[in-house]
């Protein structure tokens, strides 16, 4: 004979033991384990129906969360986008350094853009090499290279517009033209190592940029 306790039924004795079920914690539960579950239900119900009330309910988690729902947030967001866009525009148009003549785009030639730089060398009496120095800080915390190794592929080959100077010998096997040496020496003394302003107009058949310039 089996005796049963009055407060325990046969169904309870036959019922197998339940295995514990692991419920994964949400991101908010893991970060804030002491959060009230009722508060989560309220937040989920108002998250889409009333976003403003939902943001204000996050005051206990995020300080000044109600500011996210104010017009100041939209103004700050638009101002950030405008500032970033203007910065990119200014960098591409005025602050990015033009390394060689290959970097001179048709848009630059169409706008006949003026650039400034240091003349690193003079080849003939009608052309020179220009190291583009956009922006500010050159001579303080930005320096112009002086060695031929550092200047390789870093200068614009400029052809002086409207000038047909006498050429030295050695070009295509031709002899030197009269006063070629004097013209080259004069241009070296006037430009080499100095700051000049050049207006980029067009490219010639040798890949040089034809420019008028001023010092």
GROMACS elastic network, one bead per residue, 0.5 to 0.9 nm:
[ bonds ]
;  ai    aj funct       b0    kb
    4     7     6  0.83420   500
    4     8     6  0.67916   500
    4     9     6  0.73415   500
    4    10     6  0.78158   500
    5     8     6  0.53821   500
    5     9     6  0.76268   500
    6     9     6  0.73932   500
    8    11     6  0.83218   500
    8    12     6  0.66172   500
    8    13     6  0.75990   500
    9    12     6  0.54368   500
    9    13     6  0.67856   500
   10    13     6  0.51732   500
   10    14     6  0.63177   500
   10    15     6  0.86914   500
   11    14     6  0.52073   500
   11    15     6  0.61464   500
   12    15     6  0.52090   500
   12    16     6  0.84631   500
   13    16     6  0.79380   500
   15    18     6  0.86798   500
   18    21     6  0.87983   500
   25    28     6  0.79794   500
   25    29     6  0.57027   500
   25    30     6  0.60446   500
   26    29     6  0.50871   500
   26    30     6  0.61687   500
   26    31     6  0.85913   500
   27    30     6  0.52129   500
   27    31     6  0.62067   500
   27    32     6  0.83963   500
   28    31     6  0.51663   500
   28    32     6  0.57213   500
   28    33     6  0.77058   500
   28    35     6  0.83354   500
   29    32     6  0.50096   500
   29    34     6  0.76923   500
   29    35     6  0.69728   500
   30    33     6  0.56476   500
   32    35     6  0.57269   500
   32    61     6  0.83902   500
   33    36     6  0.86658   500
   35    38     6  0.87295   500
   35    39     6  0.73746   500
   35    40     6  0.78319   500
   36    39     6  0.52210   500
   36    40     6  0.67326   500
   37    40     6  0.50765   500
   37    41     6  0.65232   500
   37    42     6  0.88178   500
   38    41     6  0.51242   500
   38    42     6  0.63262   500
   38    43     6  0.86421   500
   39    42     6  0.51083   500
   39    43     6  0.61200   500
   39    44     6  0.86162   500
   39    57     6  0.88362   500
   40    43     6  0.50493   500
   40    44     6  0.61048   500
   40    45     6  0.85731   500
   41    44     6  0.51853   500
   41    45     6  0.62121   500
   41    46     6  0.86975   500
   42    45     6  0.51931   500
   42    46     6  0.62275   500
   42    47     6  0.83761   500
   42    54     6  0.86457   500
   43    46     6  0.52369   500
   43    47     6  0.56578   500
   43    53     6  0.86805   500
   43    54     6  0.59129   500
   43    55     6  0.89687   500
   43    57     6  0.72841   500
   43    58     6  0.86524   500
   44    47     6  0.51676   500
   44    48     6  0.77393   500
   44    54     6  0.83352   500
   45    48     6  0.70642   500
   45    49     6  0.70885   500
   45    50     6  0.86505   500
   45    54     6  0.88815   500
   46    49     6  0.50336   500
   46    50     6  0.51496   500
   46    51     6  0.66538   500
   46    52     6  0.88121   500
   46    53     6  0.69347   500
   46    54     6  0.57463   500
   47    50     6  0.60158   500
   47    51     6  0.52710   500
   47    52     6  0.83988   500
   47    53     6  0.78496   500
   47    54     6  0.52489   500
   47    55     6  0.81119   500
   48    51     6  0.57151   500
   48    54     6  0.82289   500
   49    53     6  0.89381   500
   49    54     6  0.88458   500
   50    53     6  0.54808   500
   50    54     6  0.63634   500
   50    55     6  0.88935   500
   51    55     6  0.61847   500
   51    56     6  0.85900   500
   51    69     6  0.81218   500
   52    55     6  0.52261   500
   52    56     6  0.62522   500
   52    57     6  0.86226   500
   52    66     6  0.75138   500
   52    68     6  0.85513   500
   52    69     6  0.58507   500
   52    70     6  0.88607   500
   53    56     6  0.50409   500
   53    57     6  0.61196   500
   53    58     6  0.89012   500
   53    66     6  0.84243   500
   54    57     6  0.50339   500
   54    58     6  0.67399   500
   54    66     6  0.89175   500
   55    58     6  0.53483   500
   55    59     6  0.75189   500
   55    65     6  0.59169   500
   55    66     6  0.56567   500
   55    67     6  0.84916   500
   55    68     6  0.70933   500
   55    69     6  0.69424   500
   56    59     6  0.57439   500
   56    64     6  0.82140   500
   56    65     6  0.59274   500
   56    67     6  0.83674   500
   56    68     6  0.86681   500
   56    69     6  0.82040   500
   57    60     6  0.72816   500
   57    61     6  0.85930   500
   57    65     6  0.80171   500
   57    66     6  0.80938   500
   58    61     6  0.52675   500
   58    62     6  0.57808   500
   58    63     6  0.79405   500
   58    64     6  0.85212   500
   58    65     6  0.59930   500
   58    66     6  0.78370   500
   59    62     6  0.52918   500
   59    63     6  0.54915   500
   59    64     6  0.60909   500
   59    65     6  0.53718   500
   59    66     6  0.70859   500
   60    63     6  0.68387   500
   60    65     6  0.87004   500
   61    65     6  0.81983   500
   62    65     6  0.53606   500
   63    66     6  0.84201   500
   64    67     6  0.58006   500
   64    68     6  0.80276   500
   65    68     6  0.57051   500
   65    69     6  0.79358   500
   66    69     6  0.56791   500
   66    70     6  0.71834   500
   67    70     6  0.52427   500
   67    71     6  0.84252   500
   67    72     6  0.75446   500
   67    73     6  0.70162   500
   68    71     6  0.83311   500
   68    72     6  0.80621   500
   68    73     6  0.57862   500
   68    74     6  0.86576   500
   69    72     6  0.82789   500
   69    73     6  0.69468   500
   69    74     6  0.86436   500
   70    73     6  0.58118   500
   70    74     6  0.75156   500
   71    74     6  0.52518   500
   71    75     6  0.62911   500
   71    76     6  0.86599   500
   72    76     6  0.60464   500
   72    77     6  0.84723   500
   73    76     6  0.51481   500
   73    77     6  0.60863   500
   73    78     6  0.86212   500
   74    77     6  0.50160   500
   74    78     6  0.61192   500
   74    79     6  0.84394   500
   75    78     6  0.52170   500
   75    79     6  0.59959   500
   75    80     6  0.85196   500
   76    79     6  0.50066   500
   76    80     6  0.60603   500
   76    81     6  0.86834   500
   77    80     6  0.51757   500
   77    81     6  0.64126   500
   77    82     6  0.87314   500
   78    81     6  0.51721   500
   78    82     6  0.61487   500
   78    83     6  0.85689   500
   79    82     6  0.50668   500
   79    83     6  0.60294   500
   79    84     6  0.85548   500
   80    83     6  0.51483   500
   80    84     6  0.61877   500
   80    85     6  0.86054   500
   81    84     6  0.51994   500
   81    85     6  0.61341   500
   81    86     6  0.86084   500
   82    85     6  0.51389   500
   82    86     6  0.61053   500
   82    87     6  0.85200   500
   83    86     6  0.52101   500
   83    87     6  0.60912   500
   83    88     6  0.87036   500
   84    87     6  0.50967   500
   84    88     6  0.63026   500
   84    89     6  0.86509   500
   85    88     6  0.52761   500
   85    89     6  0.62183   500
   85    90     6  0.86856   500
   86    89     6  0.50022   500
   86    90     6  0.60624   500
   86    91     6  0.84601   500
   87    90     6  0.52011   500
   87    91     6  0.60539   500
   87    92     6  0.86145   500
   88    91     6  0.51017   500
   88    92     6  0.61568   500
   88    93     6  0.85360   500
   89    92     6  0.53240   500
   89    93     6  0.60646   500
   89    94     6  0.83191   500
   90    93     6  0.51977   500
   90    94     6  0.55679   500
   90    95     6  0.64296   500
   90    96     6  0.85049   500
   91    94     6  0.57112   500
   91    96     6  0.54267   500
   92    95     6  0.63529   500
   92    96     6  0.54806   500
   92    97     6  0.88524   500
   93    96     6  0.68939   500
   93   108     6  0.88966   500
   94    97     6  0.82177   500
   94   115     6  0.87595   500
   94   134     6  0.67411   500
   94   135     6  0.73008   500
   95   133     6  0.87594   500
   95   134     6  0.53429   500
   95   135     6  0.54809   500
   96   134     6  0.68536   500
   96   135     6  0.84400   500
   97   131     6  0.89628   500
   97   132     6  0.60822   500
   97   133     6  0.66424   500
   97   134     6  0.60302   500
   97   135     6  0.89089   500
   98   101     6  0.76636   500
   98   102     6  0.86665   500
   98   103     6  0.57669   500
   98   104     6  0.69437   500
   98   131     6  0.83662   500
   98   132     6  0.60464   500
   98   133     6  0.84861   500
   98   134     6  0.85649   500
   98   154     6  0.82038   500
   98   155     6  0.80424   500
   98   156     6  0.76457   500
   99   102     6  0.80120   500
   99   103     6  0.64028   500
   99   104     6  0.87352   500
   99   131     6  0.73912   500
   99   132     6  0.68608   500
   99   153     6  0.68560   500
   99   155     6  0.55133   500
   99   156     6  0.64927   500
  100   103     6  0.55124   500
  100   104     6  0.73626   500
  100   130     6  0.88519   500
  100   131     6  0.85868   500
  100   132     6  0.87973   500
  100   153     6  0.62377   500
  100   154     6  0.57578   500
  100   155     6  0.50638   500
  100   157     6  0.71943   500
  101   104     6  0.53268   500
  101   105     6  0.87053   500
  101   155     6  0.76948   500
  101   157     6  0.63204   500
  101   158     6  0.82604   500
  101   203     6  0.82733   500
  101   207     6  0.68410   500
  101   208     6  0.64805   500
  101   209     6  0.64418   500
  102   105     6  0.75288   500
  102   156     6  0.84176   500
  102   207     6  0.77810   500
  103   156     6  0.88396   500
  104   107     6  0.81958   500
  104   108     6  0.62758   500
  104   109     6  0.72761   500
  104   156     6  0.89447   500
  104   200     6  0.82787   500
  104   203     6  0.89274   500
  104   209     6  0.83404   500
  105   108     6  0.53140   500
  105   109     6  0.66230   500
  105   110     6  0.87949   500
  106   109     6  0.50377   500
  106   110     6  0.60446   500
  106   111     6  0.86421   500
  106   202     6  0.84988   500
  107   110     6  0.50228   500
  107   111     6  0.62648   500
  107   112     6  0.85186   500
  108   111     6  0.52787   500
  108   112     6  0.61033   500
  108   113     6  0.57438   500
  108   200     6  0.72592   500
  108   201     6  0.83228   500
  109   113     6  0.66232   500
  109   199     6  0.87546   500
  109   200     6  0.57579   500
  109   201     6  0.51492   500
  109   202     6  0.59060   500
  109   203     6  0.85754   500
  110   113     6  0.79336   500
  110   200     6  0.88495   500
  110   201     6  0.74639   500
  110   202     6  0.85238   500
  111   114     6  0.89135   500
  111   200     6  0.85255   500
  111   201     6  0.83836   500
  112   199     6  0.59299   500
  112   200     6  0.52874   500
  112   201     6  0.52995   500
  112   202     6  0.84611   500
  113   198     6  0.82564   500
  113   199     6  0.55809   500
  113   200     6  0.56042   500
  113   201     6  0.77477   500
  114   197     6  0.65868   500
  114   198     6  0.54758   500
  114   200     6  0.63035   500
  114   213     6  0.89455   500
  115   132     6  0.70296   500
  115   133     6  0.80111   500
  115   134     6  0.73668   500
  115   196     6  0.84367   500
  115   197     6  0.56453   500
  115   198     6  0.53971   500
  115   199     6  0.64035   500
  115   200     6  0.75839   500
  116   130     6  0.84740   500
  116   131     6  0.83568   500
  116   132     6  0.59852   500
  116   133     6  0.60108   500
  116   134     6  0.66922   500
  116   195     6  0.69466   500
  116   196     6  0.57110   500
  116   198     6  0.62565   500
  116   199     6  0.88758   500
  117   130     6  0.58872   500
  117   131     6  0.51562   500
  117   134     6  0.74745   500
  117   194     6  0.82312   500
  117   195     6  0.55357   500
  117   196     6  0.57794   500
  117   197     6  0.67009   500
  117   198     6  0.82126   500
  118   129     6  0.83525   500
  118   130     6  0.56129   500
  118   131     6  0.51519   500
  118   132     6  0.67064   500
  118   133     6  0.71747   500
  118   144     6  0.78622   500
  118   191     6  0.87000   500
  118   192     6  0.78986   500
  118   193     6  0.59702   500
  118   194     6  0.55079   500
  118   196     6  0.63574   500
  118   197     6  0.89415   500
  119   122     6  0.75729   500
  119   128     6  0.68454   500
  119   129     6  0.56824   500
  119   131     6  0.62903   500
  119   132     6  0.88846   500
  119   155     6  0.89378   500
  119   191     6  0.63292   500
  119   192     6  0.51775   500
  119   193     6  0.51615   500
  119   194     6  0.57808   500
  119   195     6  0.66254   500
  119   196     6  0.71847   500
  120   128     6  0.77024   500
  120   129     6  0.56680   500
  120   130     6  0.60687   500
  120   131     6  0.66211   500
  120   144     6  0.89440   500
  120   145     6  0.88189   500
  120   146     6  0.76134   500
  120   151     6  0.84561   500
  120   155     6  0.81202   500
  120   191     6  0.87588   500
  120   192     6  0.59703   500
  120   193     6  0.56869   500
  120   194     6  0.82174   500
  121   128     6  0.57867   500
  121   129     6  0.53424   500
  121   130     6  0.77314   500
  121   188     6  0.76746   500
  121   191     6  0.84766   500
  121   192     6  0.58126   500
  121   193     6  0.76258   500
  122   125     6  0.73885   500
  122   126     6  0.84260   500
  122   127     6  0.63455   500
  122   129     6  0.63025   500
  122   184     6  0.77164   500
  122   187     6  0.73492   500
  122   188     6  0.59315   500
  122   191     6  0.79150   500
  122   192     6  0.66430   500
  123   126     6  0.78796   500
  123   127     6  0.59594   500
  123   128     6  0.55137   500
  123   129     6  0.77019   500
  123   184     6  0.78725   500
  123   188     6  0.88154   500
  124   127     6  0.54967   500
  124   128     6  0.71055   500
  124   165     6  0.80454   500
  124   166     6  0.84533   500
  124   167     6  0.66560   500
  124   168     6  0.74975   500
  124   180     6  0.83698   500
  124   181     6  0.89970   500
  124   183     6  0.82190   500
  124   184     6  0.57051   500
  124   187     6  0.83518   500
  124   188     6  0.89914   500
  125   128     6  0.81892   500
  125   160     6  0.89143   500
  125   163     6  0.88115   500
  125   164     6  0.84565   500
  125   165     6  0.56116   500
  125   166     6  0.70413   500
  125   167     6  0.71236   500
  125   168     6  0.88599   500
  125   180     6  0.73257   500
  125   181     6  0.84060   500
  125   182     6  0.87664   500
  125   183     6  0.54336   500
  125   185     6  0.78906   500
  125   186     6  0.79628   500
  125   187     6  0.59970   500
  125   188     6  0.81455   500
  126   158     6  0.85952   500
  126   159     6  0.61248   500
  126   160     6  0.53909   500
  126   161     6  0.83116   500
  126   163     6  0.62166   500
  126   164     6  0.66540   500
  126   165     6  0.56403   500
  126   166     6  0.83823   500
  126   167     6  0.85824   500
  126   183     6  0.87641   500
  126   184     6  0.81413   500
  126   187     6  0.81821   500
  127   157     6  0.72520   500
  127   158     6  0.54396   500
  127   160     6  0.56063   500
  127   208     6  0.87250   500
  128   156     6  0.83521   500
  128   157     6  0.61119   500
  128   158     6  0.54143   500
  128   159     6  0.68488   500
  128   160     6  0.80759   500
  128   191     6  0.86730   500
  128   192     6  0.84956   500
  129   155     6  0.58258   500
  129   156     6  0.55902   500
  129   158     6  0.59844   500
  129   159     6  0.89602   500
  130   154     6  0.87189   500
  130   155     6  0.52418   500
  130   156     6  0.50090   500
  130   157     6  0.64924   500
  130   158     6  0.68268   500
  130   196     6  0.84799   500
  131   144     6  0.75276   500
  131   145     6  0.88385   500
  131   151     6  0.82544   500
  131   154     6  0.66895   500
  131   156     6  0.64273   500
  132   154     6  0.84149   500
  132   155     6  0.69608   500
  132   156     6  0.74287   500
  133   136     6  0.80704   500
  133   138     6  0.71034   500
  133   144     6  0.81903   500
  134   138     6  0.85787   500
  135   138     6  0.80429   500
  136   139     6  0.89602   500
  136   140     6  0.89958   500
  136   142     6  0.84905   500
  137   140     6  0.53543   500
  137   141     6  0.57674   500
  137   142     6  0.56548   500
  137   143     6  0.84519   500
  138   141     6  0.64036   500
  138   143     6  0.56781   500
  138   144     6  0.75671   500
  139   142     6  0.57493   500
  139   143     6  0.54196   500
  139   144     6  0.77560   500
  140   143     6  0.71955   500
  144   151     6  0.87504   500
  145   148     6  0.82613   500
  145   149     6  0.89128   500
  145   150     6  0.59050   500
  145   151     6  0.61676   500
  146   149     6  0.85606   500
  146   150     6  0.70515   500
  146   151     6  0.69300   500
  147   150     6  0.54408   500
  147   151     6  0.62867   500
  147   152     6  0.88040   500
  148   151     6  0.50442   500
  148   152     6  0.61484   500
  149   152     6  0.54601   500
  150   153     6  0.83834   500
  150   154     6  0.76690   500
  151   154     6  0.51363   500
  151   155     6  0.66532   500
  152   155     6  0.73123   500
  153   156     6  0.84047   500
  156   208     6  0.76686   500
  156   209     6  0.75324   500
  157   207     6  0.78299   500
  157   208     6  0.51411   500
  157   209     6  0.63182   500
  157   210     6  0.88467   500
  158   161     6  0.88532   500
  158   198     6  0.86332   500
  158   200     6  0.88664   500
  158   208     6  0.55557   500
  158   210     6  0.59822   500
  158   211     6  0.65358   500
  159   163     6  0.85265   500
  159   203     6  0.87833   500
  159   204     6  0.83815   500
  159   208     6  0.59352   500
  159   209     6  0.57339   500
  159   211     6  0.61675   500
  159   212     6  0.85148   500
  160   163     6  0.59411   500
  160   164     6  0.85788   500
  160   209     6  0.83704   500
  160   210     6  0.58339   500
  160   211     6  0.53238   500
  160   212     6  0.58571   500
  160   213     6  0.74515   500
  161   164     6  0.86214   500
  161   201     6  0.87062   500
  161   209     6  0.88985   500
  161   210     6  0.52635   500
  161   211     6  0.50236   500
  161   212     6  0.51765   500
  161   213     6  0.83757   500
  162   210     6  0.87704   500
  162   211     6  0.86936   500
  162   212     6  0.77693   500
  164   167     6  0.88168   500
  165   180     6  0.73840   500
  165   183     6  0.72147   500
  165   184     6  0.87135   500
  166   176     6  0.78193   500
  166   177     6  0.54005   500
  166   178     6  0.66324   500
  166   179     6  0.65708   500
  166   181     6  0.83997   500
  166   183     6  0.72365   500
  166   184     6  0.86664   500
  167   170     6  0.89851   500
  167   171     6  0.79305   500
  167   175     6  0.86796   500
  167   176     6  0.60297   500
  167   177     6  0.56109   500
  167   178     6  0.82388   500
  167   179     6  0.84753   500
  167   180     6  0.52197   500
  167   181     6  0.80989   500
  167   183     6  0.87035   500
  167   184     6  0.84939   500
  168   171     6  0.72775   500
  168   174     6  0.84719   500
  168   175     6  0.71165   500
  168   177     6  0.61062   500
  168   178     6  0.85467   500
  168   179     6  0.87235   500
  168   180     6  0.53113   500
  168   181     6  0.66497   500
  168   184     6  0.85075   500
  169   172     6  0.84603   500
  169   173     6  0.71967   500
  169   174     6  0.56808   500
  169   177     6  0.71649   500
  169   180     6  0.85758   500
  170   173     6  0.51671   500
  170   174     6  0.58725   500
  170   175     6  0.66029   500
  170   176     6  0.74298   500
  171   174     6  0.56509   500
  171   175     6  0.78749   500
  171   176     6  0.85367   500
  172   175     6  0.89938   500
  174   177     6  0.86268   500
  176   179     6  0.84610   500
  176   180     6  0.66177   500
  176   181     6  0.84609   500
  177   180     6  0.56128   500
  177   181     6  0.87102   500
  178   181     6  0.80897   500
  178   182     6  0.89043   500
  179   182     6  0.52259   500
  179   183     6  0.61431   500
  179   184     6  0.86637   500
  180   183     6  0.51965   500
  180   184     6  0.62174   500
  180   185     6  0.86584   500
  181   184     6  0.52014   500
  181   185     6  0.61704   500
  181   186     6  0.86036   500
  182   185     6  0.51639   500
  182   186     6  0.61330   500
  182   187     6  0.87197   500
  183   186     6  0.51519   500
  183   187     6  0.63025   500
  183   188     6  0.86600   500
  184   187     6  0.52794   500
  184   188     6  0.61793   500
  184   189     6  0.87033   500
  185   188     6  0.51268   500
  185   189     6  0.62263   500
  185   190     6  0.86232   500
  186   189     6  0.53137   500
  186   190     6  0.62360   500
  186   191     6  0.87257   500
  187   190     6  0.50540   500
  187   191     6  0.59540   500
  187   192     6  0.76801   500
  188   191     6  0.54877   500
  188   192     6  0.51539   500
  188   193     6  0.88252   500
  189   192     6  0.62654   500
  190   193     6  0.89001   500
  190   194     6  0.79742   500
  191   194     6  0.54134   500
  191   195     6  0.78447   500
  191   196     6  0.77926   500
  191   215     6  0.82539   500
  192   195     6  0.86984   500
  194   215     6  0.79298   500
  195   215     6  0.64892   500
  196   213     6  0.66976   500
  196   214     6  0.57639   500
  197   212     6  0.84843   500
  197   213     6  0.53800   500
  197   214     6  0.52488   500
  197   215     6  0.61524   500
  198   211     6  0.57890   500
  198   212     6  0.58559   500
  198   214     6  0.66530   500
  198   215     6  0.88865   500
  199   210     6  0.83185   500
  199   211     6  0.52158   500
  199   212     6  0.57414   500
  199   213     6  0.63618   500
  199   214     6  0.89965   500
  200   203     6  0.85608   500
  200   209     6  0.65143   500
  200   210     6  0.64947   500
  200   211     6  0.51697   500
  200   212     6  0.77472   500
  201   209     6  0.70786   500
  201   210     6  0.58248   500
  201   211     6  0.57662   500
  201   212     6  0.81686   500
  202   208     6  0.84008   500
  202   209     6  0.56960   500
  202   210     6  0.53799   500
  202   211     6  0.75370   500
  203   206     6  0.78444   500
  203   207     6  0.58740   500
  203   208     6  0.54752   500
  203   210     6  0.57802   500
  204   207     6  0.55789   500
  204   208     6  0.55780   500
  204   209     6  0.64726   500
  204   210     6  0.68050   500
  205   208     6  0.74572   500
  206   209     6  0.88946   500
